[in-house]
Amino acid sequence: MISLSKHRIVPGFNNREKEAIQWIYENYRVPVTVIIKRITGDNPDIEDLVSDTFLVLMEHKGSFKSIYKIQSFLYKVATNKSLSYMLRRKTATEQEKGVAYHIKSREARAIQDAEASAAYHQLIHLAREKLPPRCKQVFMLCYIEQLSTREIAKRLDISEKTVANLKLHSYKLLKKEIDPSSGSPLLPVLLLILLSLK
């Protein structure tokens, strides 16, 4: 440790003399580190924060009147650097959480879309296999071509009431084919699709 008389430290530092700078660093590095650790906890950036604190002191343009003013300045800079560091970490963590949430939401939507698509195809398969020809025709026009009851009636040259009855009949037949005890994840989607037939 550098031995320097106290009356020479402040003027020496104000003139940026090497011995005075070294004395301040050696005497205040530990307290500055303690302040930073107390605010930020143990983290890999402590040494960088300590270095940054002393760098701010070195770049300070004004002169100091006493060693206590230098000490106070260092402690304030260490505190501000630590608080800024914690804020950046909190912001980064929140952004990471936001990104993770966004990814999970997209994955959940993709899973829901895949389940809905699988349910839709399963229902189409059931309709082709199990429905009588006229019901199958109405079902396909309703779900494949997305036609309304009125449009289906016009296309098939039958009344809207007949279309509605065929849809209801299709609903009842298909509902019998869907086993609610299967525990299939597609079950809720299948039922929703079927309900739109009613």
Sequence and secondary structure as in RCSB ss.txt:
>XXXX:A:sequence
MISLSKHRIVPGFNNREKEAIQWIYENYRVPVTVIIKRITGDNPDIEDLVSDTFLVLMEHKGSFKSIYKIQSFLY
KVATNKSLSYMLRRKTATEQEKGVAYHIKSREARAIQDAEASAAYHQLIHLAREKLPPRCKQVFMLCYIEQLSTR
EIAKRLDISEKTVANLKLHSYKLLKKEIDPSSGSPLLPVLLLILLSLK
>XXXX:A:secstr
     HHHHHHHHHTT HHHHHHHHHHHHHHHHHHHHHHH S TTHHHHHHHHHHHHHH  S  SSHHHHHHHHH
HHHHHHHHHHHHHHHHHHHHHHHHHHHHHHHHHHHHHHHHHHHHHHHHHHHHHHHS HHHHHHHHHHHTS   HH
HHHHHHT  HHHHHHHHHHHHHHHHHHS GGG  TTHHHHHHHHHTT 
